[in-house]
Amino acid sequence: MSSQQNIRVCIIQPVVKQYRVPFFIELEKQLAKSNVTLQIVYGEPWPEEAKRGDNSELPEPLGYKVPTYRLFRKLLIQPSLMPWLKADLVVLEPANKHALNYLMLLLHGLGLKRIAYWGHGYDRQTSPDTLGNRFKRKTLHWVTWWFAYTRGAADYVSEQGFDEKRITVVENALDTREFRDQLSEISANENDKDKERDALGWNTQSRVGVFCGSLYVNKKLDLLFESAQLVHQRIPDFRLLILGGGPLENEVREFSEAHEWVCYLGPVFGQQKAIMLNMADLWLNPGLVGLGILDGFCAGLPVITTDIPFHSPEIEYLEEGINGLMVPPNVESFAETVSSLLEDNDRLILLKNGALNSAKQYNIETMVNNFAQGVRKCLNLF
């Protein structure tokens, strides 16, 4: 396929998340350099999805929004025809709930459409032996190309027999450019940090662990609460800062109100979030770790978590003893690790520097370049 042709790539998504908007905009610019037109087909959030409050829209013609219907409250139906019909490559999320996927895979099997998958490879929050995961293992071969979130996801796909030469490791990331700038501004202006610390009733001797993320069961907040109490008994200057919202918000608020050394601020964004993370020493997340790990790295915070089996693929970004630590999933181990690290300043500084270095490695610029390179390889644009 000649790079002089007008080539079209269509990515189909159930919805567009806010954190994905910068990626799609930058990917459009990158692909345009190879005379490739990108279009994102995405659906209207259904009621349960809309409650998350993290969906967004894309400018036209990059974005092509369609209605979303649900069959049996599970199967997603997004009526669209022309965007993918005209595309030279269609990129799908490998999710069993998308009705359009089955049509696309059939067309690929008939040799009528070039299809790629973009995702994890399997559902890490359920057993590998579920019917859904067994079906994913079967169908992951039914595409031309794979855009794997991480190196580990690529290895999994390859281990299932998919040609590793047709796999692109995307290195899934967030657009942290603005956040990095905000953190730099805060670091250069200690007054903002001092004001916030005073407002919380803390002082420069306070040692702060921060949890920042969604508040739901897989985050293992009960383990965080119990561990934090043990840490505070050992280190009276220890403070726990909790940022985020979700189903367990009431439980978090009750815990905070019962312990004067705990502060819960709810969802925090932008400069305020930068100020909060800038006064912290550690990123504490005993439960599921996902893309939020990059916020911790940007703030130079070592990530402390546990070796549970249902982390998102981005847990691979944690390098033991370099930018964070992973411990057994019990209260005593977590509390001992946090306490010991706060009492060992040299080791803490080493891990903080490692976190900052990791922030430079995993970013949206790299992700865009990797994805665009994969598209070019898939379409033979060389």
C-alpha positions in Angstrom: 0.0 0.0 0.0 1.6 3.3 -1.1 1.9 6.1 1.5 0.8 8.5 -1.3 -2.8 7.1 -1.2 -5.5 8.6 1.1 -5.5 5.9 3.7 -8.1 5.7 6.5 -7.9 4.2 10.0 -11.0 3.8 12.1 -10.8 3.2 15.9 -14.1 2.0 17.5 -14.6 2.7 21.2 -17.7 2.2 23.4 -17.2 5.8 24.8 -14.4 8.3 24.9 -12.8 8.8 28.3 -11.4 12.2 29.2 -7.9 10.8 29.6 -8.0 9.4 26.0 -8.8 12.7 24.3 -5.2 14.1 24.1 -4.0 10.7 22.8 -6.5 10.7 19.9 -5.8 14.3 19.0 -2.0 13.7 19.0 -2.3 10.4 17.1 -4.4 12.1 14.4 -1.5 14.6 13.9 1.1 11.9 13.9 -0.7 9.7 11.3 -1.4 12.7 9.1 2.4 12.9 8.5 2.0 9.5 6.6 -1.1 10.7 4.8 -3.4 8.6 7.1 -6.8 9.9 8.1 -7.9 8.9 11.6 -11.5 8.7 12.8 -12.8 7.6 16.2 -16.2 6.0 16.3 -17.6 6.2 19.8 -20.9 5.8 21.6 -23.2 7.8 23.8 -22.6 6.8 27.4 -25.5 4.6 28.8 -26.9 5.6 32.2 -24.6 3.5 34.4 -21.6 4.6 32.4 -22.6 8.3 32.5 -22.6 8.2 36.3 -18.8 7.8 36.3 -18.5 11.4 35.1 -15.3 10.8 33.2 -16.6 10.6 29.6 -15.9 13.2 27.0 -16.3 14.0 23.3 -14.0 14.5 20.3 -14.1 17.3 17.7 -15.4 16.4 14.3 -14.3 15.0 11.9 -11.8 13.2 14.2 -14.7 12.0 16.4 -17.9 10.3 15.0 -20.5 9.9 17.8 -23.2 7.3 17.5 -26.1 6.2 19.7 -25.5 3.2 22.1 -28.0 0.5 22.7 -27.8 -2.4 25.1 -29.2 -5.8 24.5 -29.9 -7.9 27.7 -28.1 -5.1 29.6 -24.7 -6.4 28.4 -24.3 -6.5 24.6 -23.4 -3.0 23.3 -24.9 -2.1 19.9 -23.5 1.0 18.1 -25.1 1.6 14.7 -22.5 2.9 12.3 -21.5 1.9 8.8 -19.6 4.3 6.7 -16.6 5.1 8.9 -15.4 1.5 9.2 -16.7 0.5 5.8 -14.4 3.0 4.2 -11.4 2.3 6.5 -8.3 0.4 5.4 -7.8 -0.6 9.0 -10.3 -0.9 11.8 -9.0 -1.0 15.4 -11.3 -2.7 18.0 -11.3 -3.2 21.7 -11.2 -6.9 22.3 -14.4 -7.0 24.5 -17.0 -9.7 24.2 -19.8 -7.2 24.9 -19.3 -5.3 21.6 -21.8 -6.6 19.0 -20.0 -4.9 16.2 -16.8 -6.9 16.9 -18.5 -10.1 15.8 -19.3 -8.6 12.4 -15.8 -7.2 12.0 -14.2 -10.6 12.8 -16.4 -12.3 10.3 -15.4 -9.8 7.6 -11.8 -10.3 8.5 -12.2 -14.0 8.3 -13.6 -13.6 4.8 -10.6 -11.5 3.8 -12.8 -8.4 3.3 -11.5 -6.1 6.1 -8.2 -5.6 7.9 -8.8 -5.6 11.7 -6.6 -4.9 14.7 -7.2 -5.4 18.4 -6.1 -2.8 21.0 -6.1 -3.9 24.7 -5.0 -6.1 27.6 -5.3 -9.5 26.0 -7.6 -10.8 28.8 -9.7 -9.7 31.7 -7.4 -9.5 34.6 -10.2 -8.9 37.1 -11.8 -12.4 36.5 -10.5 -15.9 36.4 -8.7 -17.0 33.2 -11.0 -19.9 33.0 -14.2 -17.9 32.7 -16.2 -18.4 29.5 -15.4 -14.8 28.5 -11.7 -15.2 28.9 -11.7 -18.6 27.1 -13.5 -16.9 24.2 -11.0 -14.1 24.1 -8.1 -16.6 23.9 -9.9 -18.2 20.9 -10.6 -15.0 19.0 -7.4 -13.1 19.7 -6.0 -14.8 16.6 -8.8 -13.5 14.4 -7.1 -10.2 13.6 -4.3 -8.8 11.4 -2.5 -6.9 14.2 -2.4 -6.4 17.9 -1.8 -3.1 19.8 -0.9 -4.4 23.3 -1.2 -2.0 26.3 2.1 -3.2 27.8 5.0 -5.6 27.2 3.4 -8.1 29.4 0.1 -7.9 27.4 2.1 -8.5 24.2 3.9 -11.5 25.8 0.5 -13.0 26.7 -0.8 -12.6 23.2 2.4 -14.0 21.7 2.2 -17.0 24.1 -1.2 -17.8 22.7 0.4 -18.3 19.3 -0.1 -14.9 17.7 2.9 -13.8 15.5 5.0 -11.5 17.7 6.1 -9.6 14.5 2.5 -8.4 14.2 2.3 -7.0 17.8 3.0 -3.4 18.8 3.7 -2.6 22.4 1.9 0.7 22.9 3.1 1.5 26.5 -0.3 2.8 27.7 0.0 6.2 29.3 -1.8 9.4 30.3 -1.1 12.9 29.1 0.9 14.1 32.0 2.4 17.2 30.4 0.2 19.8 32.1 0.4 17.9 35.4 4.2 17.8 35.2 4.2 21.6 34.6 1.9 22.2 37.5 4.1 20.1 39.8 7.2 22.1 38.7 5.4 25.3 39.5 4.4 24.1 43.0 8.0 22.9 43.7 9.3 26.4 42.8 6.7 28.1 45.0 6.8 26.7 48.6 4.2 29.3 49.7 1.4 27.4 48.0 2.4 24.1 49.7 2.9 25.8 53.1 -0.6 27.3 52.9 -2.2 24.0 52.1 -0.3 22.3 54.8 -1.3 24.9 57.4 -5.0 24.6 56.3 -4.8 20.9 57.0 -3.2 21.5 60.4 0.0 19.8 59.4 3.6 21.0 59.7 6.9 20.4 57.9 7.6 17.4 60.2 4.5 15.5 58.9 5.2 12.4 56.9 2.4 12.0 54.3 1.1 9.0 52.5 -1.4 9.6 49.8 -4.1 7.5 48.2 -5.4 9.0 45.0 -7.9 7.1 42.9 -11.4 5.7 42.6 -13.0 4.5 45.9 -14.3 1.0 45.3 -13.8 -2.6 46.7 -10.8 -3.6 44.4 -8.7 -0.8 45.9 -8.6 -2.7 49.2 -9.3 0.5 51.3 -9.9 -1.7 54.4 -6.3 -2.8 54.3 -5.1 0.8 53.8 -7.1 2.0 56.8 -5.8 -0.8 59.2 -2.2 -0.4 57.9 -2.3 3.4 58.3 -3.3 3.1 61.9 -0.3 0.8 62.6 2.0 3.3 60.8 0.6 6.2 62.8 1.2 4.3 66.1 4.8 3.8 65.2 5.3 7.2 63.6 3.1 9.8 65.3 3.9 12.4 62.6 2.4 10.1 59.9 -0.6 11.6 58.0 -2.9 9.9 55.5 -4.3 12.0 52.6 -7.1 10.5 50.5 -8.2 11.9 47.2 -10.9 10.5 44.9 -14.5 9.6 44.7 -16.6 6.5 44.3 -19.0 4.0 45.9 -17.0 3.8 49.1 -16.9 7.5 49.7 -19.1 7.4 52.8 -16.8 4.8 54.4 -13.8 6.9 53.6 -15.4 10.0 55.1 -16.3 8.2 58.3 -12.7 6.9 58.7 -11.3 10.4 58.1 -13.7 12.0 60.7 -12.8 9.4 63.3 -9.0 10.0 62.9 -7.7 13.5 63.2 -4.5 12.6 61.3 -6.5 11.5 58.2 -7.7 14.0 55.6 -10.3 13.2 52.9 -10.7 15.8 50.2 -12.8 14.0 47.6 -12.0 14.2 43.9 -9.2 16.8 43.3 -7.8 17.9 39.9 -5.4 20.2 38.3 -3.2 22.6 40.4 -4.9 21.6 43.6 -4.1 17.9 43.0 -0.5 18.9 42.2 -0.2 20.8 45.5 -1.6 17.8 47.4 0.8 15.3 45.8 3.7 17.6 46.2 3.5 17.5 50.0 3.3 13.7 50.1 6.1 11.2 50.6 4.6 8.0 49.4 1.8 6.8 47.0 -0.2 4.2 48.9 -2.4 1.8 46.9 -2.7 -1.6 48.4 -5.4 -2.6 45.9 -5.7 -2.5 42.1 -3.1 -0.3 40.4 -3.8 1.1 36.9 -2.8 4.2 35.0 -2.9 6.3 38.1 0.6 5.0 38.9 1.9 7.6 36.4 0.5 10.4 38.5 2.5 9.1 41.4 5.7 8.8 39.3 5.2 12.4 38.1 5.1 13.6 41.7 8.2 11.6 42.5 6.3 9.3 44.8 7.3 5.7 45.3 4.3 3.4 44.7 3.6 0.9 47.5 1.1 -1.8 46.7 0.5 -5.5 47.2 0.9 -8.6 45.0 -2.8 -9.2 44.3 -3.6 -11.0 41.0 -6.0 -8.5 39.6 -3.9 -5.4 38.9 -4.3 -3.6 35.5 -1.5 -4.1 33.0 0.2 -0.9 34.1 1.4 -2.6 37.2 4.3 -3.6 35.0 5.6 -0.1 35.3 6.4 -0.7 39.0 10.0 -1.8 39.3 10.7 -3.4 42.6 13.2 -1.4 44.7 13.6 1.2 41.9 10.4 3.2 41.8 8.2 1.3 44.3 7.6 -1.8 46.4 5.2 -4.7 46.2 4.4 -6.6 49.4 2.1 -9.5 50.5 -1.5 -8.4 50.7 -1.8 -8.2 54.5 -2.0 -5.4 57.0 1.3 -6.2 58.9 3.4 -6.4 55.7 2.0 -3.2 54.2 2.4 -1.2 57.5 5.9 -2.5 58.1 7.0 -1.5 54.6 5.6 2.0 54.8 7.0 2.6 58.3 10.5 1.3 57.4 10.7 3.4 54.3 9.6 6.6 56.1 12.4 5.9 58.6 15.0 5.3 56.0 15.5 8.6 54.2 18.3 7.5 52.0 16.3 4.7 50.6 13.2 6.9 50.2 15.2 9.5 48.2 16.5 6.7 45.9 12.9 5.4 45.2 11.7 9.0 44.7 14.4 9.6 42.0 13.4 6.3 40.4 9.8 7.3 40.3 10.7 10.6 38.5 12.8 8.7 36.0 9.9 6.4 35.3 7.6 9.4 34.6 9.9 10.4 31.8 9.7 6.9 30.3 5.9 6.4 30.3 4.2 9.3 28.7 1.7 10.1 25.9 4.5 11.2 23.5 5.9 7.7 23.6 2.5 6.1 23.4 1.5 8.1 20.3 4.8 7.3 18.5 4.5 3.6 19.3 0.9 3.4 18.1 1.5 5.3 14.9 4.5 3.1 14.1 2.4 0.1 14.6 -0.2 1.5 12.1 2.5 2.1 9.6 3.8 -1.4 9.9 0.4 -3.0 9.7 -0.4 -1.0 6.5 3.1 -1.4 5.0 3.6 2.4 4.8 7.4 2.2 4.3 
